[in-house]
Amino acid sequence: MSLLSIFRKNNVPKTGYVVKEAFTIKGRVFFEMDDQFNLPYERGVICLRYYNEFNQRVTREYLHEHVKAVDEILTFHPGKSIDLLKLALLNRNLKDRMQWIVDEDLAYKLASVVFFDKNENPATYDTKYNQEKISFWKKEASAKEFFFSEPLRRLIPFLKDLEPNLETYFEVTRALSSQHQKDISSIL
């Protein structure tokens, strides 16, 4: 049975793109376009957005919160001085994030666009469904198993440099990310 017939049987619209099997986790099969640089329009737009976040190591939402916190610090309040230490902290946090090799959550988001299952329309992107898909990936496969599967190594090839320490690296960046968010929240 061809992959296209699997999709047609599940009422997924014919896209005109060549689809191939990418990997399987706990019996759930994930597919990808034969040419990752030739995605359907909606997936392509989302992929560009997520790739930009991935490349910057920060989400657009984080940047918005960061800017709001900086604005709050810089807002003139009579009798109150500007807290340069808080401003320096926020700046250092953003600078640190930009130096990270990879942000785990952003890597999962990017993968969620590129890889889809039989329940998805390969031409569109459903954010809510993909949140569930990311949760499934995190629950059912360790980060190392997930990111070092062949299709993911092709998508994010520089992760091979982290292979021996990937879990530790993600543990540290998760803790730092949480602290960065607390720093912003304490100002807002």
LINTARA-V355695 format. One record per backbone hydrogen bond with DSSP energy under -0.5 kcal/mol. CO is the residue of the C=O (numbers start at 1). NH is the residue of the N-H. If there is no record, write none. Layout:
# LINTARA-V355695
co->CO nh->NH
co->CO nh->NH
This chain:
# LINTARA-V355695
co->2 nh->6
co->3 nh->7
co->4 nh->8
co->5 nh->9
co->6 nh->10
co->7 nh->12
co->8 nh->11
co->17 nh->19
co->18 nh->34
co->20 nh->32
co->23 nh->30
co->25 nh->28
co->27 nh->29
co->28 nh->25
co->30 nh->22
co->30 nh->23
co->31 nh->116
co->32 nh->20
co->34 nh->36
co->35 nh->38
co->40 nh->44
co->41 nh->45
co->42 nh->46
co->43 nh->47
co->44 nh->48
co->45 nh->49
co->46 nh->50
co->47 nh->51
co->48 nh->52
co->49 nh->53
co->50 nh->54
co->51 nh->55
co->52 nh->56
co->53 nh->57
co->53 nh->58
co->59 nh->63
co->60 nh->64
co->61 nh->65
co->62 nh->66
co->63 nh->67
co->64 nh->68
co->65 nh->69
co->66 nh->70
co->67 nh->71
co->68 nh->72
co->69 nh->73
co->70 nh->74
co->71 nh->75
co->72 nh->75
co->77 nh->80
co->80 nh->77
co->82 nh->84
co->83 nh->87
co->84 nh->88
co->85 nh->89
co->86 nh->90
co->87 nh->91
co->88 nh->92
co->89 nh->93
co->90 nh->94
co->91 nh->95
co->92 nh->96
co->93 nh->97
co->94 nh->98
co->95 nh->99
co->96 nh->99
co->96 nh->100
co->97 nh->100
co->102 nh->104
co->103 nh->107
co->104 nh->108
co->105 nh->109
co->106 nh->110
co->107 nh->111
co->108 nh->112
co->109 nh->113
co->110 nh->113
co->110 nh->114
co->111 nh->115
co->116 nh->31
co->117 nh->120
co->120 nh->122
co->121 nh->124
co->123 nh->42
co->123 nh->43
co->125 nh->127
co->126 nh->130
co->127 nh->131
co->128 nh->132
co->129 nh->133
co->130 nh->134
co->131 nh->135
co->132 nh->136
co->133 nh->137
co->134 nh->138
co->135 nh->139
co->136 nh->140
co->137 nh->141
co->142 nh->146
co->143 nh->147
co->144 nh->148
co->146 nh->149
co->149 nh->152
co->149 nh->153
co->150 nh->154
co->151 nh->155
co->152 nh->156
co->154 nh->157
co->156 nh->159
co->157 nh->160
co->158 nh->161
co->159 nh->162
co->159 nh->163
co->160 nh->163
co->162 nh->165
co->162 nh->166
co->163 nh->166
co->165 nh->169
co->166 nh->170
co->167 nh->171
co->168 nh->172
co->169 nh->173
co->170 nh->174
co->171 nh->175
co->172 nh->176
co->173 nh->177
co->174 nh->178
co->175 nh->179
co->176 nh->180
co->177 nh->181
co->178 nh->182
co->179 nh->183
co->180 nh->184
co->181 nh->185
co->182 nh->186
co->183 nh->187
co->184 nh->187
co->184 nh->188
